[in-house]
């Protein structure tokens, strides 16, 4: 299923969220979710990930961990 910008998505517990500190950083900021969380899908990225807006921050999440949370999608 292809997601569109603005879709409500569910990210399951224990998913790794990463965030680029800056373009020159070798190590990214990351966290693991303790409970399932809702977010807003922004776009797909080049490395089999998706950019999702969760808890007032933009995070990169692996695509298998991003699930459509809205009603029936046409």
Predicted model as a PDB file, atoms N, CA, C, CB and O in Angstrom, pLDDT in the B-factor column:
MODEL        1                                                                  
ATOM      1  N   UNK A   1       0.847  -1.176   0.000  1.00 64.00           N  
ATOM      2  CA  UNK A   1       0.000   0.000   0.000  1.00 64.00           C  
ATOM      3  C   UNK A   1       0.891   1.237   0.000  1.00 64.00           C  
ATOM      4  CB  UNK A   1      -0.963  -0.001   1.221  1.00 64.00           C  
ATOM      5  O   UNK A   1       1.851   1.330   0.765  1.00 64.00           O  
ATOM      6  N   UNK A   2       0.566   2.151  -0.843  1.00 88.00           N  
ATOM      7  CA  UNK A   2       1.334   3.381  -0.943  1.00 88.00           C  
ATOM      8  C   UNK A   2       0.711   4.461  -0.063  1.00 88.00           C  
ATOM      9  CB  UNK A   2       1.414   3.853  -2.405  1.00 88.00           C  
ATOM     10  O   UNK A   2      -0.489   4.726  -0.143  1.00 88.00           O  
ATOM     11  N   UNK A   3       1.529   5.070   0.764  1.00 93.00           N  
ATOM     12  CA  UNK A   3       1.058   6.128   1.654  1.00 93.00           C  
ATOM     13  C   UNK A   3       1.224   7.485   0.980  1.00 93.00           C  
ATOM     14  CB  UNK A   3       1.819   6.094   2.999  1.00 93.00           C  
ATOM     15  O   UNK A   3       2.089   7.674   0.124  1.00 93.00           O  
ATOM     16  N   UNK A   4       0.380   8.415   1.384  1.00 93.00           N  
ATOM     17  CA  UNK A   4       0.458   9.779   0.863  1.00 93.00           C  
ATOM     18  C   UNK A   4       0.724  10.735   2.018  1.00 93.00           C  
ATOM     19  CB  UNK A   4      -0.851  10.169   0.111  1.00 93.00           C  
ATOM     20  O   UNK A   4       0.393  10.439   3.165  1.00 93.00           O  
ATOM     21  N   UNK A   5       1.321  11.878   1.714  1.00 95.00           N  
ATOM     22  CA  UNK A   5       1.616  12.883   2.731  1.00 95.00           C  
ATOM     23  C   UNK A   5       0.345  13.229   3.503  1.00 95.00           C  
ATOM     24  CB  UNK A   5       2.225  14.152   2.087  1.00 95.00           C  
ATOM     25  O   UNK A   5      -0.700  13.514   2.918  1.00 95.00           O  
ATOM     26  N   UNK A   6       0.462  13.199   4.848  1.00 94.00           N  
ATOM     27  CA  UNK A   6      -0.671  13.525   5.696  1.00 94.00           C  
ATOM     28  C   UNK A   6      -1.429  12.318   6.214  1.00 94.00           C  
ATOM     29  CB  UNK A   6      -1.600  14.395   4.958  1.00 94.00           C  
ATOM     30  O   UNK A   6      -2.292  12.469   7.079  1.00 94.00           O  
ATOM     31  N   UNK A   7      -1.133  11.110   5.710  1.00 95.00           N  
ATOM     32  CA  UNK A   7      -1.812   9.910   6.201  1.00 95.00           C  
ATOM     33  C   UNK A   7      -1.463   9.654   7.658  1.00 95.00           C  
ATOM     34  CB  UNK A   7      -1.441   8.690   5.347  1.00 95.00           C  
ATOM     35  O   UNK A   7      -0.323   9.853   8.079  1.00 95.00           O  
ATOM     36  N   UNK A   8      -2.455   9.210   8.424  1.00 96.00           N  
ATOM     37  CA  UNK A   8      -2.248   8.828   9.808  1.00 96.00           C  
ATOM     38  C   UNK A   8      -1.663   7.419   9.810  1.00 96.00           C  
ATOM     39  CB  UNK A   8      -3.583   8.901  10.633  1.00 96.00           C  
ATOM     40  O   UNK A   8      -2.236   6.504   9.217  1.00 96.00           O  
ATOM     41  N   UNK A   9      -0.515   7.244  10.481  1.00 97.00           N  
ATOM     42  CA  UNK A   9       0.144   5.942  10.515  1.00 97.00           C  
ATOM     43  C   UNK A   9       0.372   5.492  11.952  1.00 97.00           C  
ATOM     44  CB  UNK A   9       1.479   5.993   9.757  1.00 97.00           C  
ATOM     45  O   UNK A   9       0.444   6.303  12.876  1.00 97.00           O  
ATOM     46  N   UNK A  10       0.482   4.186  12.111  1.00 97.00           N  
ATOM     47  CA  UNK A  10       0.762   3.579  13.407  1.00 97.00           C  
ATOM     48  C   UNK A  10       2.151   2.989  13.342  1.00 97.00           C  
ATOM     49  CB  UNK A  10      -0.299   2.495  13.782  1.00 97.00           C  
ATOM     50  O   UNK A  10       2.491   2.287  12.390  1.00 97.00           O  
ATOM     51  N   UNK A  11       2.965   3.273  14.364  1.00 97.00           N  
ATOM     52  CA  UNK A  11       4.316   2.717  14.463  1.00 97.00           C  
ATOM     53  C   UNK A  11       4.330   1.841  15.711  1.00 97.00           C  
ATOM     54  CB  UNK A  11       5.429   3.855  14.530  1.00 97.00           C  
ATOM     55  O   UNK A  11       4.082   2.342  16.807  1.00 97.00           O  
ATOM     56  N   UNK A  12       4.617   0.534  15.575  1.00 97.00           N  
ATOM     57  CA  UNK A  12       4.536  -0.376  16.715  1.00 97.00           C  
ATOM     58  C   UNK A  12       5.633  -0.154  17.754  1.00 97.00           C  
ATOM     59  CB  UNK A  12       4.596  -1.791  16.231  1.00 97.00           C  
ATOM     60  O   UNK A  12       6.655   0.474  17.478  1.00 97.00           O  
ATOM     61  N   UNK A  13       5.396  -0.683  18.953  1.00 97.00           N  
ATOM     62  CA  UNK A  13       6.387  -0.621  20.026  1.00 97.00           C  
ATOM     63  C   UNK A  13       7.674  -1.310  19.575  1.00 97.00           C  
ATOM     64  CB  UNK A  13       5.840  -1.279  21.324  1.00 97.00           C  
ATOM     65  O   UNK A  13       7.640  -2.194  18.718  1.00 97.00           O  
ATOM     66  N   UNK A  14       8.788  -0.914  20.142  1.00 96.00           N  
ATOM     67  CA  UNK A  14      10.126  -1.438  19.862  1.00 96.00           C  
ATOM     68  C   UNK A  14      10.652  -1.066  18.479  1.00 96.00           C  
ATOM     69  CB  UNK A  14      10.118  -2.929  20.001  1.00 96.00           C  
ATOM     70  O   UNK A  14      11.662  -1.616  18.040  1.00 96.00           O  
ATOM     71  N   UNK A  15       9.988  -0.144  17.785  1.00 96.00           N  
ATOM     72  CA  UNK A  15      10.505   0.340  16.502  1.00 96.00           C  
ATOM     73  C   UNK A  15      11.606   1.355  16.777  1.00 96.00           C  
ATOM     74  CB  UNK A  15       9.368   0.973  15.630  1.00 96.00           C  
ATOM     75  O   UNK A  15      11.524   2.140  17.721  1.00 96.00           O  
ATOM     76  N   UNK A  16      12.631   1.326  15.943  1.00 95.00           N  
ATOM     77  CA  UNK A  16      13.737   2.272  16.083  1.00 95.00           C  
ATOM     78  C   UNK A  16      13.432   3.522  15.255  1.00 95.00           C  
ATOM     79  CB  UNK A  16      15.089   1.624  15.635  1.00 95.00           C  
ATOM     80  O   UNK A  16      13.175   3.438  14.054  1.00 95.00           O  
ATOM     81  N   UNK A  17      13.463   4.682  15.916  1.00 95.00           N  
ATOM     82  CA  UNK A  17      13.291   5.968  15.252  1.00 95.00           C  
ATOM     83  C   UNK A  17      14.646   6.650  15.201  1.00 95.00           C  
ATOM     84  CB  UNK A  17      12.234   6.859  15.986  1.00 95.00           C  
ATOM     85  O   UNK A  17      15.336   6.737  16.216  1.00 95.00           O  
ATOM     86  N   UNK A  18      15.031   7.131  14.034  1.00 93.00           N  
ATOM     87  CA  UNK A  18      16.308   7.828  13.913  1.00 93.00           C  
ATOM     88  C   UNK A  18      16.069   9.249  13.419  1.00 93.00           C  
ATOM     89  CB  UNK A  18      17.263   7.072  12.957  1.00 93.00           C  
ATOM     90  O   UNK A  18      15.062   9.546  12.777  1.00 93.00           O  
ATOM     91  N   UNK A  19      17.025  10.115  13.739  1.00 91.00           N  
ATOM     92  CA  UNK A  19      16.934  11.524  13.370  1.00 91.00           C  
ATOM     93  C   UNK A  19      18.329  12.018  13.040  1.00 91.00           C  
ATOM     94  CB  UNK A  19      16.293  12.375  14.512  1.00 91.00           C  
ATOM     95  O   UNK A  19      19.258  11.843  13.829  1.00 91.00           O  
ATOM     96  N   UNK A  20      18.481  12.636  11.874  1.00 83.00           N  
ATOM     97  CA  UNK A  20      19.775  13.167  11.452  1.00 83.00           C  
ATOM     98  C   UNK A  20      20.068  14.433  12.245  1.00 83.00           C  
ATOM     99  CB  UNK A  20      19.796  13.453   9.920  1.00 83.00           C  
ATOM    100  O   UNK A  20      19.294  15.389  12.197  1.00 83.00           O  
ATOM    101  N   UNK A  21      21.183  14.446  12.976  1.00 80.00           N  
ATOM    102  CA  UNK A  21      21.562  15.617  13.763  1.00 80.00           C  
ATOM    103  C   UNK A  21      21.977  16.747  12.832  1.00 80.00           C  
ATOM    104  CB  UNK A  21      22.706  15.275  14.748  1.00 80.00           C  
ATOM    105  O   UNK A  21      21.505  17.876  12.964  1.00 80.00           O  
ATOM    106  N   UNK A  22      22.860  16.437  11.891  1.00 81.00           N  
ATOM    107  CA  UNK A  22      23.221  17.360  10.813  1.00 81.00           C  
ATOM    108  C   UNK A  22      23.838  16.541   9.689  1.00 81.00           C  
ATOM    109  CB  UNK A  22      24.211  18.478  11.313  1.00 81.00           C  
ATOM    110  O   UNK A  22      24.106  15.352   9.864  1.00 81.00           O  
ATOM    111  N   UNK A  23      24.060  17.147   8.565  1.00 77.00           N  
ATOM    112  CA  UNK A  23      24.550  16.423   7.382  1.00 77.00           C  
ATOM    113  C   UNK A  23      25.935  15.814   7.576  1.00 77.00           C  
ATOM    114  CB  UNK A  23      24.581  17.350   6.195  1.00 77.00           C  
ATOM    115  O   UNK A  23      26.262  14.825   6.920  1.00 77.00           O  
ATOM    116  N   UNK A  24      26.752  16.378   8.457  1.00 80.00           N  
ATOM    117  CA  UNK A  24      28.112  15.888   8.663  1.00 80.00           C  
ATOM    118  C   UNK A  24      28.222  14.885   9.803  1.00 80.00           C  
ATOM    119  CB  UNK A  24      29.030  17.041   8.927  1.00 80.00           C  
ATOM    120  O   UNK A  24      29.298  14.330  10.027  1.00 80.00           O  
ATOM    121  N   UNK A  25      27.148  14.644  10.518  1.00 77.00           N  
ATOM    122  CA  UNK A  25      27.188  13.745  11.672  1.00 77.00           C  
ATOM    123  C   UNK A  25      27.373  12.300  11.228  1.00 77.00           C  
ATOM    124  CB  UNK A  25      25.905  13.882  12.505  1.00 77.00           C  
ATOM    125  O   UNK A  25      26.740  11.848  10.274  1.00 77.00           O  
ATOM    126  N   UNK A  26      28.236  11.586  11.919  1.00 76.00           N  
ATOM    127  CA  UNK A  26      28.449  10.174  11.654  1.00 76.00           C  
ATOM    128  C   UNK A  26      27.400   9.344  12.394  1.00 76.00           C  
ATOM    129  CB  UNK A  26      29.875   9.749  12.069  1.00 76.00           C  
ATOM    130  O   UNK A  26      26.931   8.327  11.883  1.00 76.00           O  
ATOM    131  N   UNK A  27      27.045   9.775  13.576  1.00 73.00           N  
ATOM    132  CA  UNK A  27      26.081   9.050  14.397  1.00 73.00           C  
ATOM    133  C   UNK A  27      24.781   9.846  14.447  1.00 73.00           C  
ATOM    134  CB  UNK A  27      26.639   8.802  15.833  1.00 73.00           C  
ATOM    135  O   UNK A  27      24.783  11.046  14.725  1.00 73.00           O  
ATOM    136  N   UNK A  28      23.673   9.163  14.174  1.00 82.00           N  
ATOM    137  CA  UNK A  28      22.360   9.793  14.228  1.00 82.00           C  
ATOM    138  C   UNK A  28      21.795   9.700  15.645  1.00 82.00           C  
ATOM    139  CB  UNK A  28      21.397   9.134  13.213  1.00 82.00           C  
ATOM    140  O   UNK A  28      22.192   8.844  16.436  1.00 82.00           O  
ATOM    141  N   UNK A  29      20.868  10.592  15.942  1.00 90.00           N  
ATOM    142  CA  UNK A  29      20.107  10.508  17.188  1.00 90.00           C  
ATOM    143  C   UNK A  29      19.064   9.407  16.982  1.00 90.00           C  
ATOM    144  CB  UNK A  29      19.429  11.904  17.570  1.00 90.00           C  
ATOM    145  O   UNK A  29      18.445   9.344  15.920  1.00 90.00           O  
ATOM    146  N   UNK A  30      18.861   8.545  17.972  1.00 92.00           N  
ATOM    147  CA  UNK A  30      17.869   7.490  17.818  1.00 92.00           C  
ATOM    148  C   UNK A  30      17.170   7.201  19.143  1.00 92.00           C  
ATOM    149  CB  UNK A  30      18.523   6.219  17.277  1.00 92.00           C  
ATOM    150  O   UNK A  30      17.665   7.546  20.215  1.00 92.00           O  
ATOM    151  N   UNK A  31      16.014   6.563  19.042  1.00 94.00           N  
ATOM    152  CA  UNK A  31      15.259   6.129  20.204  1.00 94.00           C  
ATOM    153  C   UNK A  31      14.414   4.929  19.801  1.00 94.00           C  
ATOM    154  CB  UNK A  31      14.372   7.282  20.767  1.00 94.00           C  
ATOM    155  O   UNK A  31      14.156   4.710  18.618  1.00 94.00           O  
ATOM    156  N   UNK A  32      13.988   4.159  20.785  1.00 96.00           N  
ATOM    157  CA  UNK A  32      13.084   3.044  20.550  1.00 96.00           C  
ATOM    158  C   UNK A  32      11.751   3.360  21.217  1.00 96.00           C  
ATOM    159  CB  UNK A  32      13.681   1.706  21.089  1.00 96.00           C  
ATOM    160  O   UNK A  32      11.716   3.856  22.343  1.00 96.00           O  
ATOM    161  N   UNK A  33      10.671   3.076  20.527  1.00 95.00           N  
ATOM    162  CA  UNK A  33       9.350   3.333  21.095  1.00 95.00           C  
ATOM    163  C   UNK A  33       9.033   2.305  22.180  1.00 95.00           C  
ATOM    164  CB  UNK A  33       8.269   3.306  19.992  1.00 95.00           C  
ATOM    165  O   UNK A  33       9.279   1.111  22.010  1.00 95.00           O  
ATOM    166  N   UNK A  34       8.483   2.783  23.294  1.00 96.00           N  
ATOM    167  CA  UNK A  34       8.078   1.889  24.374  1.00 96.00           C  
ATOM    168  C   UNK A  34       6.650   1.393  24.197  1.00 96.00           C  
ATOM    169  CB  UNK A  34       8.214   2.590  25.710  1.00 96.00           C  
ATOM    170  O   UNK A  34       6.283   0.351  24.740  1.00 96.00           O  
ATOM    171  N   UNK A  35       5.841   2.132  23.440  1.00 96.00           N  
ATOM    172  CA  UNK A  35       4.454   1.731  23.193  1.00 96.00           C  
ATOM    173  C   UNK A  35       4.085   2.124  21.770  1.00 96.00           C  
ATOM    174  CB  UNK A  35       3.477   2.388  24.226  1.00 96.00           C  
ATOM    175  O   UNK A  35       4.723   3.002  21.189  1.00 96.00           O  
ATOM    176  N   UNK A  36       3.063   1.486  21.197  1.00 96.00           N  
ATOM    177  CA  UNK A  36       2.634   1.866  19.851  1.00 96.00           C  
ATOM    178  C   UNK A  36       2.269   3.352  19.804  1.00 96.00           C  
ATOM    179  CB  UNK A  36       1.433   1.004  19.402  1.00 96.00           C  
ATOM    180  O   UNK A  36       1.688   3.886  20.749  1.00 96.00           O  
ATOM    181  N   UNK A  37       2.613   4.005  18.705  1.00 96.00           N  
ATOM    182  CA  UNK A  37       2.445   5.446  18.590  1.00 96.00           C  
ATOM    183  C   UNK A  37       1.848   5.805  17.233  1.00 96.00           C  
ATOM    184  CB  UNK A  37       3.789   6.164  18.791  1.00 96.00           C  
ATOM    185  O   UNK A  37       2.141   5.166  16.223  1.00 96.00           O  
ATOM    186  N   UNK A  38       1.013   6.830  17.227  1.00 97.00           N  
ATOM    187  CA  UNK A  38       0.472   7.357  15.983  1.00 97.00           C  
ATOM    188  C   UNK A  38       1.337   8.508  15.494  1.00 97.00           C  
ATOM    189  CB  UNK A  38      -0.987   7.816  16.169  1.00 97.00           C  
ATOM    190  O   UNK A  38       1.905   9.253  16.292  1.00 97.00           O  
ATOM    191  N   UNK A  39       1.432   8.646  14.191  1.00 97.00           N  
ATOM    192  CA  UNK A  39       2.196   9.735  13.598  1.00 97.00           C  
ATOM    193  C   UNK A  39       1.595  10.133  12.265  1.00 97.00           C  
ATOM    194  CB  UNK A  39       3.662   9.338  13.423  1.00 97.00           C  
ATOM    195  O   UNK A  39       0.614   9.543  11.812  1.00 97.00           O  
ATOM    196  N   UNK A  40       2.184  11.128  11.648  1.00 97.00           N  
ATOM    197  CA  UNK A  40       1.739  11.605  10.342  1.00 97.00           C  
ATOM    198  C   UNK A  40       2.834  11.315   9.318  1.00 97.00           C  
ATOM    199  CB  UNK A  40       1.400  13.130  10.384  1.00 97.00           C  
ATOM    200  O   UNK A  40       3.977  11.746   9.472  1.00 97.00           O  
ATOM    201  N   UNK A  41       2.468  10.584   8.282  1.00 97.00           N  
ATOM    202  CA  UNK A  41       3.411  10.249   7.217  1.00 97.00           C  
ATOM    203  C   UNK A  41       3.749  11.508   6.429  1.00 97.00           C  
ATOM    204  CB  UNK A  41       2.830   9.154   6.281  1.00 97.00           C  
ATOM    205  O   UNK A  41       2.855  12.263   6.047  1.00 97.00           O  
ATOM    206  N   UNK A  42       5.054  11.736   6.182  1.00 97.00           N  
ATOM    207  CA  UNK A  42       5.497  12.901   5.412  1.00 97.00           C  
ATOM    208  C   UNK A  42       5.956  12.484   4.016  1.00 97.00           C  
ATOM    209  CB  UNK A  42       6.636  13.635   6.149  1.00 97.00           C  
ATOM    210  O   UNK A  42       5.446  12.986   3.014  1.00 97.00           O  
ATOM    211  N   UNK A  43       6.928  11.555   3.953  1.00 96.00           N  
ATOM    212  CA  UNK A  43       7.413  11.110   2.635  1.00 96.00           C  
ATOM    213  C   UNK A  43       8.285   9.870   2.791  1.00 96.00           C  
ATOM    214  CB  UNK A  43       8.209  12.241   1.925  1.00 96.00           C  
ATOM    215  O   UNK A  43       8.731   9.531   3.887  1.00 96.00           O  
ATOM    216  N   UNK A  44       8.512   9.209   1.666  1.00 96.00           N  
ATOM    217  CA  UNK A  44       9.457   8.101   1.626  1.00 96.00           C  
ATOM    218  C   UNK A  44      10.861   8.662   1.463  1.00 96.00           C  
ATOM    219  CB  UNK A  44       9.117   7.111   0.477  1.00 96.00           C  
ATOM    220  O   UNK A  44      11.045   9.695   0.818  1.00 96.00           O  
ATOM    221  N   UNK A  45      11.852   7.994   2.039  1.00 92.00           N  
ATOM    222  CA  UNK A  45      13.245   8.395   1.866  1.00 92.00           C  
ATOM    223  C   UNK A  45      13.950   7.385   0.970  1.00 92.00           C  
ATOM    224  CB  UNK A  45      13.966   8.514   3.237  1.00 92.00           C  
ATOM    225  O   UNK A  45      13.354   6.379   0.586  1.00 92.00           O  
ATOM    226  N   UNK A  46      15.194   7.636   0.638  1.00 84.00           N  
ATOM    227  CA  UNK A  46      15.916   6.797  -0.310  1.00 84.00           C  
ATOM    228  C   UNK A  46      16.351   5.444   0.245  1.00 84.00           C  
ATOM    229  CB  UNK A  46      17.110   7.526  -0.792  1.00 84.00           C  
ATOM    230  O   UNK A  46      16.589   4.517  -0.531  1.00 84.00           O  
ATOM    231  N   UNK A  47      16.460   5.307   1.547  1.00 84.00           N  
ATOM    232  CA  UNK A  47      17.048   4.095   2.119  1.00 84.00           C  
ATOM    233  C   UNK A  47      16.016   3.173   2.759  1.00 84.00           C  
ATOM    234  CB  UNK A  47      18.084   4.469   3.143  1.00 84.00           C  
ATOM    235  O   UNK A  47      16.216   2.701   3.878  1.00 84.00           O  
ATOM    236  N   UNK A  48      14.906   2.910   2.052  1.00 90.00           N  
ATOM    237  CA  UNK A  48      13.853   1.999   2.494  1.00 90.00           C  
ATOM    238  C   UNK A  48      13.293   2.420   3.848  1.00 90.00           C  
ATOM    239  CB  UNK A  48      14.385   0.567   2.568  1.00 90.00           C  
ATOM    240  O   UNK A  48      13.029   1.586   4.714  1.00 90.00           O  
ATOM    241  N   UNK A  49      13.117   3.723   4.012  1.00 94.00           N  
ATOM    242  CA  UNK A  49      12.576   4.295   5.234  1.00 94.00           C  
ATOM    243  C   UNK A  49      11.516   5.328   4.887  1.00 94.00           C  
ATOM    244  CB  UNK A  49      13.692   4.925   6.087  1.00 94.00           C  
ATOM    245  O   UNK A  49      11.322   5.689   3.726  1.00 94.00           O  
ATOM    246  N   UNK A  50      10.838   5.791   5.926  1.00 96.00           N  
ATOM    247  CA  UNK A  50       9.825   6.826   5.757  1.00 96.00           C  
ATOM    248  C   UNK A  50      10.060   7.923   6.785  1.00 96.00           C  
ATOM    249  CB  UNK A  50       8.396   6.238   5.895  1.00 96.00           C  
ATOM    250  O   UNK A  50      10.473   7.653   7.913  1.00 96.00           O  
ATOM    251  N   UNK A  51       9.793   9.157   6.389  1.00 96.00           N  
ATOM    252  CA  UNK A  51       9.868  10.284   7.308  1.00 96.00           C  
ATOM    253  C   UNK A  51       8.483  10.462   7.912  1.00 96.00           C  
ATOM    254  CB  UNK A  51      10.360  11.596   6.586  1.00 96.00           C  
ATOM    255  O   UNK A  51       7.501  10.645   7.192  1.00 96.00           O  
ATOM    256  N   UNK A  52       8.409  10.408   9.253  1.00 97.00           N  
ATOM    257  CA  UNK A  52       7.135  10.459   9.969  1.00 97.00           C  
ATOM    258  C   UNK A  52       7.223  11.527  11.057  1.00 97.00           C  
ATOM    259  CB  UNK A  52       6.778   9.067  10.583  1.00 97.00           C  
ATOM    260  O   UNK A  52       8.249  11.660  11.724  1.00 97.00           O  
ATOM    261  N   UNK A  53       6.143  12.284  11.231  1.00 97.00           N  
ATOM    262  CA  UNK A  53       6.074  13.304  12.271  1.00 97.00           C  
ATOM    263  C   UNK A  53       5.437  12.667  13.507  1.00 97.00           C  
ATOM    264  CB  UNK A  53       5.260  14.564  11.790  1.00 97.00           C  
ATOM    265  O   UNK A  53       4.254  12.327  13.496  1.00 97.00           O  
ATOM    266  N   UNK A  54       6.238  12.506  14.585  1.00 96.00           N  
ATOM    267  CA  UNK A  54       5.786  11.879  15.825  1.00 96.00           C  
ATOM    268  C   UNK A  54       6.239  12.745  16.999  1.00 96.00           C  
ATOM    269  CB  UNK A  54       6.338  10.419  15.958  1.00 96.00           C  
ATOM    270  O   UNK A  54       7.402  13.139  17.075  1.00 96.00           O  
ATOM    271  N   UNK A  55       5.320  13.036  17.903  1.00 92.00           N  
ATOM    272  CA  UNK A  55       5.642  13.788  19.131  1.00 92.00           C  
ATOM    273  C   UNK A  55       6.409  15.083  18.853  1.00 92.00           C  
ATOM    274  CB  UNK A  55       6.458  12.914  20.072  1.00 92.00           C  
ATOM    275  O   UNK A  55       7.424  15.350  19.496  1.00 92.00           O  
ATOM    276  N   UNK A  56       5.934  15.879  17.910  1.00 94.00           N  
ATOM    277  CA  UNK A  56       6.512  17.182  17.563  1.00 94.00           C  
ATOM    278  C   UNK A  56       7.925  17.118  17.001  1.00 94.00           C  
ATOM    279  CB  UNK A  56       6.515  18.053  18.765  1.00 94.00           C  
ATOM    280  O   UNK A  56       8.666  18.099  17.079  1.00 94.00           O  
ATOM    281  N   UNK A  57       8.308  15.976  16.437  1.00 93.00           N  
ATOM    282  CA  UNK A  57       9.617  15.818  15.797  1.00 93.00           C  
ATOM    283  C   UNK A  57       9.470  14.989  14.528  1.00 93.00           C  
ATOM    284  CB  UNK A  57      10.632  15.155  16.766  1.00 93.00           C  
ATOM    285  O   UNK A  57       8.554  14.177  14.402  1.00 93.00           O  
ATOM    286  N   UNK A  58      10.393  15.209  13.589  1.00 94.00           N  
ATOM    287  CA  UNK A  58      10.444  14.397  12.377  1.00 94.00           C  
ATOM    288  C   UNK A  58      11.412  13.240  12.626  1.00 94.00           C  
ATOM    289  CB  UNK A  58      10.886  15.254  11.129  1.00 94.00           C  
ATOM    290  O   UNK A  58      12.555  13.458  13.027  1.00 94.00           O  
ATOM    291  N   UNK A  59      10.951  12.008  12.388  1.00 95.00           N  
ATOM    292  CA  UNK A  59      11.763  10.814  12.607  1.00 95.00           C  
ATOM    293  C   UNK A  59      11.764   9.958  11.348  1.00 95.00           C  
ATOM    294  CB  UNK A  59      11.238  10.003  13.817  1.00 95.00           C  
ATOM    295  O   UNK A  59      10.795   9.953  10.588  1.00 95.00           O  
ATOM    296  N   UNK A  60      12.861   9.234  11.133  1.00 94.00           N  
ATOM    297  CA  UNK A  60      12.944   8.265  10.059  1.00 94.00           C  
ATOM    298  C   UNK A  60      12.665   6.889  10.652  1.00 94.00           C  
ATOM    299  CB  UNK A  60      14.338   8.313   9.351  1.00 94.00           C  
ATOM    300  O   UNK A  60      13.255   6.503  11.662  1.00 94.00           O  
ATOM    301  N   UNK A  61      11.756   6.155  10.008  1.00 96.00           N  
ATOM    302  CA  UNK A  61      11.334   4.847  10.485  1.00 96.00           C  
ATOM    303  C   UNK A  61      11.420   3.862   9.323  1.00 96.00           C  
ATOM    304  CB  UNK A  61       9.889   4.898  11.076  1.00 96.00           C  
ATOM    305  O   UNK A  61      11.100   4.219   8.189  1.00 96.00           O  
ATOM    306  N   UNK A  62      11.846   2.629   9.589  1.00 95.00           N  
ATOM    307  CA  UNK A  62      11.871   1.605   8.540  1.00 95.00           C  
ATOM    308  C   UNK A  62      10.451   1.379   8.021  1.00 95.00           C  
ATOM    309  CB  UNK A  62      12.481   0.269   9.076  1.00 95.00           C  
ATOM    310  O   UNK A  62       9.504   1.335   8.806  1.00 95.00           O  
ATOM    311  N   UNK A  63      10.301   1.238   6.718  1.00 95.00           N  
ATOM    312  CA  UNK A  63       8.986   1.106   6.099  1.00 95.00           C  
ATOM    313  C   UNK A  63       8.163  -0.059   6.664  1.00 95.00           C  
ATOM    314  CB  UNK A  63       9.148   0.932   4.613  1.00 95.00           C  
ATOM    315  O   UNK A  63       6.958   0.110   6.847  1.00 95.00           O  
ATOM    316  N   UNK A  64       8.745  -1.234   6.951  1.00 95.00           N  
ATOM    317  CA  UNK A  64       7.907  -2.309   7.509  1.00 95.00           C  
ATOM    318  C   UNK A  64       7.251  -1.943   8.848  1.00 95.00           C  
ATOM    319  CB  UNK A  64       8.744  -3.558   7.691  1.00 95.00           C  
ATOM    320  O   UNK A  64       6.275  -2.579   9.247  1.00 95.00           O  
ATOM    321  N   UNK A  65       7.772  -0.934   9.541  1.00 96.00           N  
ATOM    322  CA  UNK A  65       7.215  -0.523  10.827  1.00 96.00           C  
ATOM    323  C   UNK A  65       6.192   0.602  10.713  1.00 96.00           C  
ATOM    324  CB  UNK A  65       8.323  -0.094  11.740  1.00 96.00           C  
ATOM    325  O   UNK A  65       5.677   1.071  11.728  1.00 96.00           O  
ATOM    326  N   UNK A  66       5.892   1.039   9.498  1.00 96.00           N  
ATOM    327  CA  UNK A  66       4.925   2.119   9.291  1.00 96.00           C  
ATOM    328  C   UNK A  66       3.660   1.499   8.713  1.00 96.00           C  
ATOM    329  CB  UNK A  66       5.498   3.242   8.341  1.00 96.00           C  
ATOM    330  O   UNK A  66       3.674   0.949   7.611  1.00 96.00           O  
ATOM    331  N   UNK A  67       2.569   1.592   9.464  1.00 95.00           N  
ATOM    332  CA  UNK A  67       1.308   0.982   9.040  1.00 95.00           C  
ATOM    333  C   UNK A  67       0.211   2.031   8.977  1.00 95.00           C  
ATOM    334  CB  UNK A  67       0.902  -0.156   9.993  1.00 95.00           C  
ATOM    335  O   UNK A  67       0.093   2.878   9.863  1.00 95.00           O  
ATOM    336  N   UNK A  68      -0.583   1.968   7.929  1.00 95.00           N  
ATOM    337  CA  UNK A  68      -1.700   2.903   7.752  1.00 95.00           C  
ATOM    338  C   UNK A  68      -2.682   2.704   8.899  1.00 95.00           C  
ATOM    339  CB  UNK A  68      -2.407   2.694   6.368  1.00 95.00           C  
ATOM    340  O   UNK A  68      -3.074   1.575   9.194  1.00 95.00           O  
ATOM    341  N   UNK A  69      -3.085   3.806   9.550  1.00 92.00           N  
ATOM    342  CA  UNK A  69      -3.957   3.719  10.737  1.00 92.00           C  
ATOM    343  C   UNK A  69      -5.344   4.278  10.488  1.00 92.00           C  
ATOM    344  CB  UNK A  69      -3.329   4.453  11.898  1.00 92.00           C  
ATOM    345  O   UNK A  69      -6.201   4.206  11.369  1.00 92.00           O  
ATOM    346  N   UNK A  70      -5.582   4.825   9.325  1.00 77.00           N  
ATOM    347  CA  UNK A  70      -6.888   5.403   9.042  1.00 77.00           C  
ATOM    348  C   UNK A  70      -7.910   4.329   8.697  1.00 77.00           C  
ATOM    349  CB  UNK A  70      -6.784   6.407   7.905  1.00 77.00           C  
ATOM    350  O   UNK A  70      -7.656   3.140   8.887  1.00 77.00           O  
ATOM    351  N   UNK A  71      -9.032   4.736   8.203  1.00 66.00           N  
ATOM    352  CA  UNK A  71     -10.083   3.807   7.796  1.00 66.00           C  
ATOM    353  C   UNK A  71      -9.702   3.081   6.514  1.00 66.00           C  
ATOM    354  CB  UNK A  71     -11.407   4.548   7.608  1.00 66.00           C  
ATOM    355  O   UNK A  71      -8.521   2.909   6.211  1.00 66.00           O  
ATOM    356  N   UNK A  72     -10.702   2.662   5.773  1.00 65.00           N  
ATOM    357  CA  UNK A  72     -10.482   1.946   4.531  1.00 65.00           C  
ATOM    358  C   UNK A  72      -9.867   2.893   3.498  1.00 65.00           C  
ATOM    359  CB  UNK A  72     -11.805   1.340   4.005  1.00 65.00           C  
ATOM    360  O   UNK A  72     -10.409   3.966   3.230  1.00 65.00           O  
ATOM    361  N   UNK A  73      -8.729   2.487   2.919  1.00 59.00           N  
ATOM    362  CA  UNK A  73      -8.039   3.325   1.936  1.00 59.00           C  
ATOM    363  C   UNK A  73      -8.345   2.825   0.531  1.00 59.00           C  
ATOM    364  CB  UNK A  73      -6.509   3.329   2.188  1.00 59.00           C  
ATOM    365  O   UNK A  73      -8.231   1.633   0.245  1.00 59.00           O  
ATOM    366  N   UNK A  74      -8.736   3.747  -0.342  1.00 58.00           N  
ATOM    367  CA  UNK A  74      -9.072   3.395  -1.717  1.00 58.00           C  
ATOM    368  C   UNK A  74      -7.854   3.374  -2.594  1.00 58.00           C  
ATOM    369  CB  UNK A  74     -10.085   4.354  -2.278  1.00 58.00           C  
ATOM    370  O   UNK A  74      -7.957   3.095  -3.788  1.00 58.00           O  
TER     371      UNK A  74                                                      
ENDMDL                                                                          
END                                                                             
